[in-house]
Amino acid sequence: MPKVALIGAGSTVFAKNLMGDILAFPELAESILSLHDIDAERLQTSERVAQRVAAALGAHPIIEATTDRRAALDGADYVICMIQVAGYQPGTVTDFEIPKKYGLRQTIADTLGIGGIMRGLRTIPVLLDITRDMEALCPDALFINYVNPMAMNQWALSRGTSIKTVGLCHSVPGTAAELAADIGVPVEDIYYRVAGINHMAFYLTFAHKHTGIDLYPLIQQVVDEDRVPEGNRVRYDMFKRLGYFVTESSEHFSEYVPWYIKRDRPDLIEAFNIPLDEYIRRSEENIATWQTLRAELLNGDAPLEVTRSREYGSLIIHSIETDTPRTVYGNVPNRGVITNLPGDCCVEVPCLVDRNGIQPTLIGALPPHLAALMQTNINVQALTVEAALTCKREHIYHAAMLDPHTAAELSLDEIWSLVDDLVAAHGDWLPEYM
């Protein structure tokens, strides 16, 4: 049976979903689950949840829990990473509050923008530390990464480690389900083909699985009949202008481009229903409910409900272990997969998975306007990765200068000053920059 190490297992709800997905497969029901977190209390909660998940499924895994990362990694076949470096405090709060002093507002701040840049800079060194441990303790293991900023992290890993890795995100199937509801077609009857970069990939094909009929006219009908969901106005606006629907949510996407969040245009923010400081709100809600959740998970008498999630992680493990072919959407090095994006960037594309591992599908050239839009984000990703790998401060300035939202709001002097303030505020969470 495979050994699966879960790094950051103190993210209890997410860990519960992944463990339930894994143990629901009979072939994986006796796996070794090695849970690691730096927070002993959260780790203890997740260990208890793992035991209850196993009991609910009638599975008999070996469950380990340790604050020693190397012990968790030793001999692992798969390593699933779900960490948040610096956490809500001080990480997320710093990423939001210091830019706010400059009039720069954000929604999620975990993928692009100045918040995404800083999150990448403090996360990449930790991911490289983990993979260095893996090179010593489990060199043949697959590193399955769920940590944002996904494209930056995976790009850095492809340059900084020999470990096999794939980055996973649920936005592709999640958005497909939302669109299915909008157009009134069961999601299981829809075939789609998606390609691009994480959080800025597009449905190149969105069709009826059995008839092959193009379903994009039904999406257009949602616009024509004024049925656009309030929380999805940004993406439908981009669909009207680009002709393709993007995979990531409106609140995320609004901060990847220069057009929607503007301090002197509150009418835009209201018209497109953009929830500023959304990640702060979500984080505070999660913190407020944690103790109640912990009590329910640890002490609840009712059987724990375990249902399969949309996450790809367990499907990958099962496909490799059993040689069951599946298609998943993975974040992988481009290497000629999308021919009009840079050859070394990270792309999100359909991948075949079987005993041979992760095998990306050749896409070819994207529509030129989609590739051009992605390039504006890839520029920021590239420079952030360069800063993380070389520790040269100049690359942080240049990444922020080229960020679409930051550049739309701030002068060059303000951008440089903001970077200085953020680096200083992060302190020991960042390495020394030259």
N, C-alpha and C positions, 0 to 999 in steps of 0.2 A: 504494500500500500504506500502511496506517496506521502511525503512529509510536506505540509504546507505551512510556511511561516507567515504570520500576519503581523506586520510591523505597523504600530499605531493602533493596535487592537482596542485601545481605550475608547475609540470612536464606536461605542457599543452598538448603537442601532445599525450602523453600516456594517459592522463586523457580524452582527446577528444575521443580516440578510445574506452576506457572503457565505457564512458557515452553513446556513440553512440550504442555500443553493448547492453547495458542495455535498453535504451529507444526504441530500435528497436523491442523489444518484446511488443506486445499489453498489455499483462498482467502486464508489469512493466512500462508502459508509463506514469503513474501518480505517480511514486515513489518520495520520498523525497531524493534529492541529496544534501548532506551537505559537502561542500568543505572546506578543511583546508590547510593552508600553513603558514610558518613563514615569507615568503616573500610577503608583501602586494601587490606589483606591479604584481607579477606573479599570485597571487590569483585573482586579479581583471581581468586579462586577461582570466584566466580559467573560471571565472564566466560568462564573456561575451561569451566565446566559448560554454559553457553549454547551454546558452540561444539560440544561433544560431543552435546548434545541435538539440535541442528540436524543434525549428521552422522547420528545414529541414525535420524532421521525423513526424511532425504533432503531437508531443507528448506534454503532459501538466504536467510536473513534478513540484514539489515545489523545487526551487533552492535556497540554502542558501550558504553563503560564510563567513567564520570567521577565524581570527587568533587565536581564543580561542579553543584549542584542545578539552577541556572538553565539550564545548558547541556543537562541532561537533559530539562528541561521545555519548552525552546524548540521551538515548533511541534508539540508532542505532540497526538495525537487522543484518547488515553486515558492516564490516570495511575493506576497501581496502587500503593497505599501499604501498606507492611507494616513500619513502623518500630516500635521499642520505645524510647521516650524514657527515658534514664538506664540502660537495660539491666538486666541482673541485678544488677550492682554499679554504682552504689549503689541503684538504684531499687527493685528487687524486695526485696532484703534489708532495706532501710529500712522498706518497707511491712509486712513481717512481724515484724521484730525489735522495733521500738518498741511496737507494740500488744501484743506478747507480754509486755512488762514490766508491762502493766496487767492481765494475765490474759486478754487478748482473742486468741483463736486463730482462724486462718483456714485455708482449703484452697487456693484459687486467687488470690483477692484482685486480680482484674483487671477486674471488671464492676460490683460493688456493694461494700458494706461499706466500712470505712475505707480499705482498700487500693485499692479501685476508685475512691473519691473522690480519693485522692492521685494515682493514675495518670491520672485524667481531668484534674486540675489541671495536671500537667506536660505532658500530651500535647496538649490543646486549643490552647494558644498556638502550638505547632509546626505543627499541621495548618492553622491559620489563616495562618501564615507561608507555607506551601506554596501555599495557594490564592490568597494575594495575589500570589505569583509567577506563578501560573497566569493570574490576571486580566490580567497584563501580557504574558505570553508565549504563552499558549494559551487564550484566554478561552472558546472553544467546546468545549474538551475535557471529557470525562466523568471525574470523580474517583471511582475505585473504591477504597473504603476497607475494609481488613481489620483495622484496628487497634482494640483494646479500650481502654477501655470503649465498646463500639459505640454504644449508645443515647445516651450522653452526648456522644460525639464527633460523631455525626451531628446531634444536636439543636443543638449549638454551630455546626456548619457551616451548618445551614439558616438560622441567625440572622446569621452573621458573614461570609458570602461569597455572591456571585452565581453561583459556579461550580456547574454541575450535578453532583450527587453521589448515590451510592448506597452503603450499607454492606452488606457481605456476610459471611455466617457459614455454616459447613457443618453446624450442629447439626440443622437440619430434615431433610435427607436422611440424615444420620448416624444420628439416632435412629430414623428410619423403618426403616433397615436393621437396627438392633438389635432393634426390635420384631418385624420380619419373622422374624428368627432365633428369637426367643422363642416365637412362635406357629406356626412351621413353614410359613409361606407365603412364596413367592418375592417379594422386594421389588418386582420388576418387575410383579407382578400386583396391586399395592396402589395404590389412589388415596387421597390424603389432602388435606385442606384445613386449613391452619394459620393462626392469627392471634394477635397479642398484641404483646409487646415482646421485644426480643432477649434470649435466654436465659430468657425467661418467656413463651413462646408455647405454645399448646396445639393438639393435633390435634382440631379441631372435628368432622372427619369422618375416619374410618379404615376404609376399605371395600375389598372386592374389586373390582378395576377392571372386570372383565368381567361379573360378576353383580350388582354393587351391594350385595351382602350386607355388613351391618355386621360388622366384625371386632373391635369392642370386646369382645364376649363371649369371644373367644379370649384377649384380654389378661386379662380377669377370671379365666379358667381357669388362667392362669399363677399367679395369687394363690391360687386355691382349691386347686390341686394342690401348693402350696408349692415352686414352681419359680422363684421370683424370684432372678435372678442376684445373687451376693453384692455386686457393685459397684453395684447399682442399687436398693438397698433404699429409699433416700429417695424416689426418683421413684415407685416402686410404692406406697409409703405415701401419697404425695400423690394418686395415682390413686384409691386406696381412699376417700379423704376428699373429693375434688373431683369424681370421675367423669370426668375428662379427663386425658390423659397429656401431660406437659410436655416441651419439646424439649431442654432442656439437661441435662447429666449430673448425677448425684446429688451428686458432690463440689462442683460449682458451685452447684447449687440449695440445698444445705444452708446456705450462708452468705447467701442472699437472704431468709431467713425467720428468725424468732426461736426455733424449736422444736427444733433438732437439735444444735447445738454449744453446750454449756453447761459452764463450767469446774467446776461442782459436780455434774455428772452424767456422769461417765465411762462409766456404764452405757449411756447413750444413744449416745455416740460409738461404743462397741463394738457395740451392738446394730444400729446402722445402718451399720456398717463405714465410717465417715467418715475419710478419710486427711488428717489435719491436716498442714499444711506441704507439701501435695502439689506445689504449683508450685515450691517451693524444691527439692524432690527432683528434679523433672523438669528444672529448669534446671541443676542440678549434673550430672546425667547427660548433658545435652546438651553442657556444657562439657568433661566428661571424655572424651567420644567425638569432639569436634570435630577434633582433630588426625588421628585415624585416618580419620575421614570425609573430611577434606580430602585426605589422601594418596591415598585410593581414588578420589576424584573427579578429582584432577588427574593421577594417574599410572597408574590402572588400565588394563590392556591389554584387558580384555574390553569388548565393546560396552556402552554405558550403556543400562540398561533404562529405557524411557520408557512409562508407562501413564497413561491418563486418570484424573485425580483427580475428587473430588466437587465441586470448587470451581466456582462459577458465573461467574467472571470472564471466561474465554475464550468462554463461551456468549453472554454479553452483547455482547462485541466482535463476534463472528461474526454475531449476529442483527442488530445495527445496521448492520454493513458489507454484509450480503447481503440484508437485509430478510426474514430467516427468522424467523417468529414462534415464540417460546418462552415458557414460564412459568418464572420463577425466584422465589426468596424474597429480597426486598430489604428493607433498613431505610431507611425514607423518612419525611418529615414526615407527620403524621396527616392534617390538612386534610380532615376529614370521612370518612376511610376507615373508622375504627372510631368509631362515634357515641357510645359511652359511655366514651371516654377523652379526655383533654384535646386540644384541637384543634391545639396546637403541639408536642406531644410526638413522639417518634420511635417508629414502629410497624414491626413485621416482618410482612409480608403477601405473598401471591402477587402478582407483577407480570408483566404482558405486556411482552415486549421485542421490538421490531422496528425498522425504520428510524426510527420516531417516538421511539425512546428508551424510557425506563422508565415504564410506565403501571400504577400501583397498582390493585388490584382492590377495589371497594367491598365491605366486610364487613358493615357495619351494627353492631348491638349485640351484644357478647359476652355470654355468661351472666354474670349480675350478680356472682356470687361470684368469677369469674375476673378481671373488671374491677377489683373491689375489691382483690384480692391484688396485681394489677399496679400499682395506684395507690400502694401502699406503697413500691414501688421507684421509680415515676415521681416521687414527692415528692423523693427523694434526688437523682435525676438532674437535676431542675429546679433545685434549689438549687446543685448543683455547677456546672452550666452558668452560672448567674447569677454565682457566684463567679469563674469563669474569665473571663467577659466584662466584669465590672465591677471586678474586683480588690478586692472588698469582703470582708474577712475574716469578717464576721458570717455570711455565707452558708455558709462552710465549717463553722462551729460548728453552724448549723442543719441542714445536710445530715447531719452526723454524729449530731446529736440524733435525727433522724427515721429513721436507718438501722435496720432491724429487728433485725439481729444485734447491732450495737453497743449499741443501747438496751436490749436484753435482758440485757446483761452488765455495763454500767458505769453509775455514777451520772453526773449532769449535770456535777459538778465534774471527775470523771475524764475525761469526754468532752472538755471544754474543754481540760484540761491535755494530753490526748493530741494534740489538734489542734495546740496550741502546739508540742509537742515535734516533731511530724512536719513542720510548716512550717519550724521552725528547722533540722531535720536535712536538709531538701531544699536549703536554701541557694539557690544561683544556678539550680537547676533550676526554680524557681518565680519568677514576677514579684513585685514588691513589692505587698503587700496593705495597703489602708487600714484 
